[in-house]
Amino acid sequence: MNTESSQAPMPAAVRAEAAAWVARLHGASQSQELQAGLRRWLAADPVNARAFELATEAWDIGGSVFAAASPRRVDRFDARPRRRFVWSGVAAAAAMVMLIAGVFAYLWSPAVTTSVGEQRLLTLEDGSRILLNTSTRLRVDESVTERRVRLDSGEALFDVARNPERPFIVTAGDQQVVALGTSFVVRRQEQQVTVTLIEGKVAVTPAVETAGPREKTVLMPGQRLRVAKAETPRLDQPPIEAVTAWRRGEVILDKTRLGDAVAEMNRYSAIELVIDDERVAGIPISGIFRAGDSASFARAVGEVYRLHVINESRRIVIAAAAKVSDED
């Protein structure tokens, strides 16, 4: 599993306590007892020291919102006197702790990634499994009350262990998917989020609260919802075998425009397929192709539709025969 951090899990209680320590250090009340207490806490467990470092970084990001004076940071704890920020009342201090904790959770939560053409299986502590497709990046943040995943880019298949007391929530762009125990695929590409339900039941809602009624779409098995900015959400029922073909290393196309087929094949290979003539972009393509094998795809398309295939160092150009002939 590729992650941005190979460190052991950090308990939520430790993260919250670290946020509280940083908030105290930037408060008005300073004393030798406070500094001694922090030393004891840091020495008690190496995880505490790591948590304190991340909480300090979170202060850098969010602390200036509440700071009334200089934004000078506490890089690492020491006993030397430093200038502190003076807050107005307990409410501001409590708000600052919450802000640090929130930013801290984002910084700590490791990202799981895949490169082009790669798949990775992530198994959570509760038995839920996440299969990441090519060029995918996501973050997992589990707590006592819920299980959250943020899909930053790419595509993933979720097999969720049922637990009504801990809902499983996937956020992708401006949409979120809520499931209790089910199997579904979420894909995020540019301005579109696609959710396909394999089994069970999920609810798809906007991730951000809106002024009016919050739209909710409940999917049934086999249904696919596509939500794009400035467009009406589209609901259809595609062949599940085609949607999940990437698990087997395949791309299944059914009367797909060549332009769209090329875009799909390019997800799995560093060798870019390029259509150099718009006259061929609309040709309907059907068949089962091996993900990542752009050369075989181009060769098959070229033979069936009598197109010219031009192999270059880092790309393969597909062009109409007439256009190439004119250039010869």
Summary of the structure (lengths in Angstrom):
residues: 328
radius of gyration: 25.6
end to end distance: 49.2
largest distance: 84.9
contacts: 963
relative contact order: 0.07
helix: 31%
strand: 31%
